[in-house]
Amino acid sequence: MRGFIRLAALFALTLTTGSLAAPVVKVHPGGVHDIVITSNNTVNATKPAPATSSTGPSRIKAVRDVSTNGQLPLALINNLDGSVNAYVTGLSSNNELVMLQPNGQWYYPTADPSQGTPQPINANIAIPLGPQGSTTNVILPDYISAARVWFAVGELQFFTVYSGASNGPSLVEPSAVNPSDPSAAVNWGFVELTNTEEGGLYANISYVDFVGLVLGMSLLSEDGSTQTALGLQSDAVSVICAALAAQTAQDGQAWDDLCQVDENDNPLRVIAPGDFLSTNPTAFNEYFSEYIDAVWAQYENSPLTIDTQAAAGEVQCTVQNDLLTCAGDNRGYAKPTASDIFGCNSGPFAILDGDNAVHYAVVPRLCAAFDRSTLTLEGGSVQPGLSSADYYQGTPTNHYSHHVHMHSIDGKGYAFAYDDVNPSDDVNQSGVVADASPQVLTVTVGGPSTS
């Protein structure tokens, strides 16, 4: 799930599979009619493609200072022994749908309005990486938003759909949650980024939807400093799958169902529980129920303090008439479900038009506290307040997020929607790198370099 606003579902094509009932999901890639289009795997342009293609700079082999004109150098390091392709997707500074070609120029996908099904993109959009240990240097020719840099051991399939005469086409991306997606058997992953003139670069390694191909990144800033998010250990998918299977044996919940394997039973990816619930809505029923009741009982008798880390400062919240009510907030919070907690964007955690600044600040801090199970711990009456060492120590908890962080080399990674919520004096758990004048964004595929 991106940290960007995406297009709502355009189609509801039927997913026909019985695999999700099995303890481990075996993928079986299908065709265009097996694609399931949701807000999680689409990007919508608000402008059609230009009449002529960009004549931007060709791909170059040396990194240079281009921070002042919107161009962003990428250094892509391949630490895998195999063929790896990179893809770049996003929206241009004019809100046109763009993909990067190997020659360094934007490709502007189109969609035929006469077609009722997704249309494959057959242009040359795969950027082959060099052999194991090599670095491939490319440059994004202009500012970009809602972007992803994808990496795949093999080839990914992208599609477009028509979204109206006044809009551009909508990009249909590979879906991790759909075991019948045309790219389901490919081992892939991505980093998310946006690079604008106003805000500079913001990038993260996202595990909000799934854990797949292992990636790490670093950002060189204009002052010579470097920010890093080293990513997961090289065998993380297998290790996390084993840990979740052990957790299922312990509590009987559907943790092992989050693991997808190929036809030879090799683990491919681990699906986040919120995404898993989108196709298995009865999973994790009542998982948090006793914990939620305990939280409500505790804060009927004593206040919960939410540090908004903003102008509102610390706000006091108490349970009144079965709603958690916070001072200055325009509305209260009902008891969440497991889906609300894992997704952080539904039920009491949905942010609506007209919600005020206090509400905008409380939602991420409250949902993060539920995912990390810190609300009933000693010191948990201030959120965020406890250090990252206290996260996931309570029961029940988000074991997916817990194991993502446990098997990250530096503990960082965006494992649920508000994983960037942390006390002001503690490490940012989310693995974000950001800078107003980025010089080079380096992404490593297959684990960190050993040299």
Steps between C-alpha positions, in 0.01 A plus 500: 500500500644837399517808711331674207134545398405242242214433263206310646409165348417525130395143442397204712631210294443172677787319668435127476734303720472251779863536603442753774339238723825303514757564775745618233379662177643361177487757221362413157547797265214566262410737221331834458164369625662392828609854581330651803508879492488686829622831639815317616628411153398798286642844433276758333625784281298820499632604160519305173836420346661788306465510124874445457744299707753653733843566354664484841864409556625158406604253764849573627758288676642751747324662794505880492345790689154553354315591819393843375310401186275216613720220372582231755790256465432141602780252567358146479724230651430137413616254765304208355641224284242527225320722253339801668289770333409841639188702418406856595137612513331816625348835413695775329510860623198554270310205655548286191554127541865421424734202488874517450651348187854357486607805293417729793189656345146488632253268334138622522257204510162532334174304520246418232151615611342227286657226711318378810787300645851604608735549206860375525786746468731358238749788485864459599472593868727239659843631605736201526747511787856384458642176641540422867702767679453764230340846519265630233465879494187664363350847530136589545463784247262718703308527824271207578236416760303191609798312362643155542831351395425133442747211486423153371683173447349469155239721337198677648180567307333841516164598354289810443128567515305794359381740769307763306562755225604776741753283686807309403515120499520308824795271556421150626799369693590145604300394804673314782179394670351329191656154448352495147655832391694468171820585691424279801784252437764775472713594801469878522498802731518878489598820675259792507600858436384845412737776387353847456638850464312611810567209732814330374540124517310269734563126457430188701525124484138400540381176655150636557362260237754217500858384543659379178830548322749632756600865446702762684572866428712799587472869416792735446415859594647823371703548820666161453303321772335165435170358622447125486228239524686173464195282447441138588752221535544303179296197616229708666202360305577140599578596859184708543286226344642251751444738790139564400435127466631456855272779617200327342591181685501705818182708472300337218475823298552525124859623508630214283244588231696819435781306326492446121718239327578411138422171330811347660397620848771765513379797706434805281343758728316560825173694478419760765199401714299807397529407133431135579175601668384672180450155345449303824274725710429243773866441585623638834140541622502592868881491505525836677163491678618430856786746464268775373264440792795529740609827339150645526473394864838651587426839345155530656677554830820683398590723205688400188732778386560537126807706419402652167858618446338807343333826598231324703765361735389225738128424499314302765270215397254299709233240428153647531182320394714229337685754282859609550465879501797737471506866599470726195422210265194548281378142555566194716632150433294182514660166573702387195498160331806298397460635146492857631818443701697325226391748232485824704260652245154371589252509785616740771829555314341630179568870449203685353449834333458760770709327764713749688875515567467320833321210335764482227766473772321254728412237236856395406623500861204300627513243220876458537451434871251221422725338239793508742288400802641772726177647643484280810873483570654699784559846354254434217262770620705748292501433124748506343710471813661159534820419311513267201637228733152478654313454173326163441570380854133482592248236396327501254711696255578546131741209456553582131631845582696362796689249286563752222684718749663205675656379174592842364875558514454836673147442633349744252219447252151633434301198623159664552343825394616711797835338570658845496334583835771507766592710803688811395822377663485142365615344173263522204383142448366560151823499300429834333774702329428861407687810388420833337802475267559130426818409316480123450249236610667158514289184507653159570329183379548169680648611829788732592832499317770300680792710383 
